[in-house]
């Protein structure tokens, strides 16, 4: 089989359109050598590969700086409405390649680095992932920043600069072992420290009420140090800012005890203060009122007095809360308005509600944050006072509308009574926001009818849907340049900023040349990823096999266990009749388990144990392989997604808020096997259900089963293949050295399974048989791509351009507050403003 082309070789073959000018190449070379010499203080005799990466990163950053400064100047001069996206997670991944793509520098850098005798892909691999997130929520935030910059919107991402990101996952003897993600070990060439904008954040202390107002006294101060990272839009000269805050102890931190022992204690106390931003997740999610301070400052270059009226604050500032993690923005904004700016309470509350909007990301009760009142009493006493006052006014309003309904008051209170009084942060977010959105239509409906049913009855106009999405720049152009170029050759480049243009491919569904080109790209991606797997994991896989991929956080509701049961069933069928024709399949499962989540860690151990048995069984051979993708992260996703044939999205109906991996896989030509859950529902409607493999219980079926009572033993007794697989797992067949290793997993499945794995097993196995059938019947010339015709008919043409429409009368959220057209940006081809706020591209 021919050796696959590297991305660099493919880019060189792309088209005349992509050739770099000689001047650009010479400039990149000159800048590269200058940074190697002056920034890194190295020459070619002693420079390492990392030095070369850093020199290239600084070279590319140089092209950002002028655009970055001019963008901020333009915002100050024109004073547009500013959007502050508050998120405790920004799962950015790597920055170098994304920046080169968005600035149109990739070809020039590729040629310059080649002329210097280096390999661009090799240098790109040196960059550490900025793993400041745990999954879809953090990656969504990163995609939002890319899209808002591409739209030319005055948007800022605000979060925490974790010294250690999401842990690095190592698999040792089949078990997950966590290692610190020291992503800043070698420095971060993309960020700029801004010590001049450092702000004090207050903790502890006491609250004093007086006729002059409320004062928060005797506090301890932790300084918040901002680090700014540029976020470039796609070829539009806009560069926005992601500002991440790092906790620093003030210099006078307990130094009144300055003697030998006291000094050591003071240094240790400094470490405690700085632990706030040490590692994802921090103990305290807290944001100061930075947005208000920016509002008060005068326009850029203007020496007029600062603003003193806050009437127009919500017209100029929008704060989006990405789940409940930054919920303290609500009482903090109230504190600044009432205590510092002396705004009347009712007016301050009106401003706060009009300014803030809240995105809910989960329907699982245990994932909705509830913080102990006792912690607030000690740590943030003034904020607790404000929350009590917010809650009292809220309950008074509810009581007036529903007199005598004490149970409703209990359900809707921000304060939950009990042995340990807690603050329901989701309730605080709903009460304090003018708009509340779910992240897929089915999820938003569950939010309205279940999670926040009482609140929806109180203020129905507040609730709406904003289905998640992905940026096509990173998730197609960057990670799959071959497929992107194949599309560009047919319909031009407009789809990179307006994915609805992919519908132009529909007339080409039967085009043999397009089918051949798409299949060739897919096969090259598979061969390349096969080589990566062999190098990384020492497992040789058949690149002609179906690449069946299931990558996401390890959690019971994601149902990796259902996938395991199907794999064991396939294995048993091969062993039972080795002469039968089987579709060769390489099953890849990846994701991280929360360090304290025992069952999730057992699931990883089960996957690796099944793989150990199957991969070394000579009877099975290449027909079935099982690989656990260690340390799944953004940069690994960029490799596996373009190579996938089948995308597993098999959560129990009604549990997945949206999912964005499902969209990334479809955009790159994988077909989806999944339940009617999250965004799968809308994807099936838009792409056509015939272009997805849908199976299993619907939400109403799950609810009916809950009412009846789910009995896993019924399925275990009725389905022989299920029973065989479960008995093998329970009896130690896949863990011969530890026969009892998975008894608690089986016990959970049989007696305590909230996510009804057995109930969907039969339908899932039958649906997988349909997948095999389509793989066998792929059309001539389709190579090894799964279902090329369905791919072209639906998946490529529709995903991420779904025209989500709000019910009439619903109120806008996040980016749709009568914003003017972005100014100073070339509008031709930039149609994302139509879709952003309905669906993030």
Secondary structure, DSSP 8 states (H G I E B T S, - for coil): ------HHHHHHHS-GGG---HHHHHHHHHHHHHIIIIIS---TTT--HHHHHHHHHHHHHHHHHHHHHHHHHHHHHH---EEEEE-S-EEEE--HHHHHHHHT-HHHHHHHHHHTT--HHHHHHHS--EEE-SSHHHHHHHHHHHHHHHHT--EEEEEE--SB-S-EEEEETTEEEEE---TTTT--TTEEEEEEEEEEEEES-EEEEETTEEEEES-EEEEEEEEEEEEE-SSSS-EEEEEEEEEEE-TTTTGGG-SHHHHHHHHHHHHHHHGGGTBSS-S------HHHHHHHS--TT--S------TTHHHHEEEEEESSTTTTHHHHHHHIIIIIS---HHHHHHHHHHHEEEE-----GGGS-EEEHHHHHHH-HHHHHHHHHHHHHHHHHHHHHSTT-HHHHHHH-SEE-SSS-EEEHHHHHHHT-SEEEESSHHHHHHIIIIITHHHHHH-GGGEEE-B----HIIIIIIT-HHHHHHHHHHH-SGGGT-GGGGGGGGGGTT-HHHHHHHHHHHHHHHHHHHHHHHHHH-----TTSEEEEEES---GGGTHHHHHHHHHHHHHHHHH-TTS----EEEEEE----TT-HHHHHHHHHHHHHHHHHHT-TTTGGGEEEEEETT--HHHHHHHGGG-SEEEE---TTT----SHHHHHHHTT-EEEE-S-TTHHHHHHHH-GGGSEE-S--HHHHHHHHHH---HHHHHHH-HHHHHHHHHHHHTTT-TTSTTTTHHHHHHHHH--TT-HHHHHHHHHHHHHHHHHHHHT--TT-TT-S-HHHIIIIIHHHTT-------TT----TT-SS----SSS--TT--HHHHTTTB--
